[in-house]
Amino acid sequence: MSFKNYIIIVFAILGLQHVVNAQENDELFTIYLVRHAEKELSPDNRKNPSLSPCGVQRAESLSDFLEDVPLDAIYSTDYTRTKSTAQPTSIAKQIEVNIYNPSKLKDFAKSLLESNEDALVVGHSNTTAALAGLLIGEKLETINEKTYNRVYQVVIHKDSGRLHILRTAFTCNH
């Protein structure tokens, strides 16, 4: 083994040990934020629509995406489309969905940061990026009304957060 490879392995082990120690000390946690899946647009129920068939499939796909991700809590606004998006993950993880008020994002962000929990948060096009921004101390643009494929991953270590925006590969089979 070359000296360079040996150094790389040592640093990799030290880096992993740091991550393990941080997790054991509750210094590191991750919050996943998503917008609700596609809603069923109907003139009869504009304020609180259900998910469309593709939205139901996307919610199941989100649960699959998070299958190996440890979660301590799941949060949703009190709307049918957000609760329905969270439901498959809630069932798979056997975690009750907690309701939060989207009009009090600053308070909710503070609560999330103080909880030190790995969590899933389901929101809306006008709240998801805003909440992610509050968690990292930056202002982010709202999500386009037609965009459903983003997962905002906010990794918190001590007093700082790092944002990763993931895009899911989902195709509706309906």
Sequence and secondary structure as in RCSB ss.txt:
>XXXX:A:sequence
MSFKNYIIIVFAILGLQHVVNAQENDELFTIYLVRHAEKELSPDNRKNPSLSPCGVQRAESLSDFLEDVPLDAIY
STDYTRTKSTAQPTSIAKQIEVNIYNPSKLKDFAKSLLESNEDALVVGHSNTTAALAGLLIGEKLETINEKTYNR
VYQVVIHKDSGRLHILRTAFTCNH
>XXXX:A:secstr
  HHHHHHHHHHHHHHHHHHHHHHTT EEEEEEEE   B   TT SSS  B HHHHHHHHHHHHHTTTS  SEEE
E SSHHHHHHHHHHHHHHT  EEE  GGGHHHHHHHHHHHT  EEEEE TTTHHHHHHHHHT       TT   E
EEEEEEETTEEEEEEEE       
